[in-house]
Amino acid sequence: MTTTTQATAVTGAVGTAHTRVEGRDKVTGAARYAGEIPFAELAHGWLVLSTIARGRIRSVEADPVLAMPGVLAVLHHQNAPRVTTDYMSITGTPDPTLAILQHDRVPYAGWPVALVVAETSEQAREAAEALVIEYDEEPHDVAFFAGRPDVYTPADSVVPTDEVKGDMEAELAASAVVVDVEYTTPEEYHSPLEPHAATAHWDGGRLDVVDSNQSTMWVAGELAQLFSLDPASVRVRSEHVGGGFGSKGVRPHQVAAVMAATVLQRPVRMVLTRRQMFSLVGYRSPTAQRIRLGADSDGRLRALDHHAQALTSTVHEFLEPSAYVGRVLYDADAHRTTHRLVRLDVPTPTFMRAPGAASGSFALESALDELAEKCGVDPIALRARNEPEVGPLSGLPFSSRNLLACFEDGARRFGWADRDPRPGLRREGRWLLGTGTAAATHAAGVGPSTAAVTAQADGTFDVRINATDIGTGARTALVLVAAEALRAEPGRVRVHIGDSDLGPAMFAGGSMGTRSWAWAVMLAARELRERLALGGAIPPEGITSRSDTSEAVGALAQQERHAFGAHFAEVAVDVTSGEVRVRRMLGVFAAGRIVNPLTARGQFIGGMIWGLSMALHEEAFRDSASGTHVGADFAGYHFAANADVPLIEAHWVDDPDPDDPVGIKGIGEVGIVGAAAAIANAVWHATGVRHRHLPIRPDRVL
Ligand code: MOS
């Protein structure tokens, strides 16, 4: 089942299944989350969000609300503390979304227009709902559709917008088989178990923020810039986080908490409601994607053209880079991947688990299945035929690429060899049955981090690193990595994380967290073990070794670094209701050395469930008249619940990263990539009908 690469000298360290070290605290309630930590003199803030989709604030009628019970302050654009917008955010450009209560402009429905602070959360909410705000409304445009004439080419940011090689039209003309199809994906929303929450207070001249985020360093750095503070005078802690996956960076509520704490000189807590999260924490942009594939009759690709349109706001630019996956997965004589954006009067989208790759792989991996059908080639054989030797556009070697090993292992486990490729043939009562497959890939990156490991006189160890465990099991993985490097039993290792005072470290994102932190912990722990091997007594303060991976990470050779995977799904489609039920899913991944098989399996399966949810359920409806959502809550926005999720298996093949000191690649995101396509391809196999618009709702199936 599980393969480990390096023999470990310690029983029960890397490669061995471990429950979460903080698991008992979490299930008994001893672990406290950002919205639960007690503070004396705590006040509570509530954001008032605009009800119009575009315009200006004419007036904020604060006086009646200030007379309500418990109300301490009403902050708005005329009286809120000033913040700077002239700073660099994590995406490399200033993000004016955080400059709340600074001006009278309303760029979208759900924009923060006032902040009410009161003695209790209930009083703050009641006053916020009673606050009268007059607007001068302007016409808005929230309509996202394929081929909008006002699209533009976004600035190169995380990935290049366009990559082109070869003569596309000539190769398409020379192709024996051509697939030319359009796909769409809807707005998809973050639904972490723990909503966003932050408490800010001034502690002896230092700003202290207890928060739920993916990086205390990121939040501390941006708050320091926004409020023009010395970074050393800002401390952010994020000990336990109930989910994140892209939405838990700096958001308006942390800024609001700091403003109110500054004005009142009291601790102020902000907790977002689910409804507020729909406009405050970002979402996955809808996409409209056109894919043109041209191939020889045996399926060899001559042309791969993937054009993706997404949206952004009028406030800030964010690109969902959906066409990126084709740059990694397949070569073609002519290869073109392009992105365009349209600016609408909506909130700015953001990172969501496998940004771009999740939405783009639905389109590309569905199109590959359509090509396989047209060529009469097995979908796995088609992918094997188009396996590139080097990066299709970069020409760089792959650090390792075990995609075909995933397909081989998955096909064997799933029973793919027995599959009749013809669609619409298998019936069981009112159900039509089908199976599908798709490839997965995600970038395997790493970022610089620092760590400190201390040997204590009692034979235990303390690891200090500013990691964040958003629920992935990162804390436990770091215990195992340290234990292996120290040749110590995991029970003797304590890991301290989630505090900006611990120093710089990578954020929990981009599938880079555990890998980046493990690298730093491994280096510090190795050095410590060498020092301990020299002998001598350990002084009362212990012996500490420190590491900084900036140089090692910076010295990595230029290569294509990615994790890979293969998905398999079996679905049943109810011909009377149009309901699609996934009967089983199986994923096999090549994603580096697996540190903790128990939590790793949870990550892979979690990604696959999100992919199932994307395929069949998730979709937010934006009403064009009001510019806001219909059903912005868990009743109106359905994501996969237990009853929707069948038996899911996740396995992995041996695939250690050759350049990583632990062999890790990162596993947080590859599980979602391609999962929706595998299900869509299975629906086609069941019914003979292609579904190119997500989610595959019963009304679309019928
Ligand atoms: Mo993420 S979307 O890497 O938090």
Boltz pocket constraint, residues with backbone or C-beta under 6 A from the ligand:
constraints:
  - pocket:
      binder: B
      contacts: [[A, 214], [A, 244], [A, 245], [A, 246], [A, 247], [A, 351], [A, 352], [A, 353], [A, 354], [A, 355], [A, 508], [A, 509], [A, 510], [A, 511]]
      max_distance: 6.0
